Amino acid sequence: MELDDCAKIFSRYAEGLGVSEDQVKWSFGMSKMTVHDEIKDNSKYTKMQFVEFLEFIGRLAHIKFKQNVDMKLEQKIEIVLDNVFAGFGLELKEPNFVVEEHSESDDDY
């Protein structure tokens, strides 16, 4: 994914979120890992790996809801993802958590 792709997603498909292009650019840049050989691999500065994209979503959620100090990061990310998914006609499904009553681990530790 490239910077232009990120900008399109959040300006075209997640309009309800109301993030600025500057916020997208900042989140993109801060999510990028160091490029080992800048001369040989300079195209890596404009392309984002999947793990960088995940960080990008978290950073964008944080900067968008910076004033909401009572919200957890997971809540901020959920709002961002809800807006992105809605732009594509999708919806976020709630996870189904299962709590085990009996543990297989050794209690002697």
C-alpha positions as CSV (number, residue, x, y, z in Angstrom):
1,M,0.0,0.0,0.0
2,E,1.3,3.5,-0.8
3,L,0.7,6.9,0.7
4,D,-1.8,7.8,-2.1
5,D,-3.8,4.7,-1.4
6,C,-4.0,5.5,2.3
7,A,-5.1,9.1,1.5
8,K,-7.8,7.8,-0.9
9,I,-9.1,5.3,1.6
10,F,-9.5,7.9,4.3
11,S,-10.7,10.8,2.1
12,R,-13.0,8.9,-0.2
13,Y,-14.2,5.8,1.8
14,A,-14.0,7.0,5.4
15,E,-15.3,10.5,5.0
16,G,-17.3,10.3,8.2
17,L,-14.1,9.9,10.2
18,G,-13.0,13.4,9.3
19,V,-9.2,12.9,9.3
20,S,-7.1,15.4,7.4
21,E,-4.6,14.6,4.7
22,D,-1.9,15.9,7.0
23,Q,-3.0,13.4,9.7
24,V,-2.8,10.6,7.2
25,K,0.7,11.7,6.0
26,W,2.0,12.0,9.5
27,S,0.6,8.6,10.5
28,F,2.0,7.0,7.4
29,G,5.5,8.5,7.9
30,M,5.7,7.6,11.6
31,S,4.6,4.0,10.8
32,K,7.4,3.3,8.4
33,M,10.4,1.2,9.4
34,T,14.0,2.1,8.7
35,V,15.1,1.3,5.2
36,H,18.4,-0.6,5.3
37,D,19.9,0.4,2.0
38,E,18.3,3.8,1.1
39,I,20.0,4.1,-2.3
40,K,19.1,0.7,-3.5
41,D,15.7,0.4,-1.9
42,N,14.4,4.0,-2.0
43,S,11.0,2.8,-3.3
44,K,10.4,1.3,0.2
45,Y,9.8,4.8,1.5
46,T,6.6,5.1,-0.4
47,K,5.3,1.6,0.1
48,M,3.9,0.2,3.3
49,Q,4.2,-3.4,4.5
50,F,1.3,-5.0,6.3
51,V,2.7,-4.6,9.8
52,E,3.4,-0.9,9.0
53,F,-0.2,-0.6,7.9
54,L,-1.4,-2.0,11.2
55,E,0.7,0.6,13.0
56,F,-0.6,3.3,10.7
57,I,-4.2,2.5,11.7
58,G,-3.3,2.7,15.4
59,R,-1.4,6.0,15.0
60,L,-4.2,7.5,12.9
61,A,-6.8,6.5,15.6
62,H,-4.6,8.0,18.3
63,I,-4.1,11.3,16.5
64,K,-7.8,11.5,15.5
65,F,-9.0,11.0,19.1
66,K,-6.1,12.7,20.9
67,Q,-8.5,14.8,23.0
68,N,-10.5,11.8,24.2
69,V,-8.1,10.7,26.9
70,D,-10.8,8.5,28.5
71,M,-11.0,6.3,25.5
72,K,-8.8,3.2,25.2
73,L,-6.7,2.8,22.0
74,E,-8.7,-0.3,21.1
75,Q,-11.9,1.8,21.1
76,K,-10.3,4.4,18.9
77,I,-9.1,1.8,16.4
78,E,-12.6,0.2,16.3
79,I,-14.1,3.6,15.4
80,V,-11.6,4.0,12.6
81,L,-12.1,0.5,11.3
82,D,-15.9,0.9,11.5
83,N,-15.7,4.0,9.2
84,V,-13.3,2.4,6.7
85,F,-15.4,-0.8,6.5
86,A,-18.6,1.2,6.1
87,G,-17.1,3.0,3.1
88,F,-16.7,-0.4,1.4
89,G,-20.2,-1.6,2.5
90,L,-18.8,-3.9,5.2
91,E,-19.3,-4.0,9.0
92,L,-17.2,-5.0,11.9
93,K,-18.2,-8.2,13.6
94,E,-17.9,-8.5,17.3
95,P,-15.4,-11.2,18.4
96,N,-16.8,-14.3,20.2
97,F,-14.7,-14.8,23.3
98,V,-14.6,-18.2,25.1
99,V,-13.4,-18.3,28.7
100,E,-12.1,-21.7,29.8
101,E,-13.1,-22.7,33.2
102,H,-10.4,-25.4,33.5
103,S,-6.8,-24.7,32.8
104,E,-4.4,-27.3,31.4
105,S,-1.4,-25.6,33.0
106,D,0.4,-26.9,36.1
107,D,-0.8,-25.2,39.3
108,D,2.5,-25.9,41.1
109,Y,4.3,-23.0,39.4
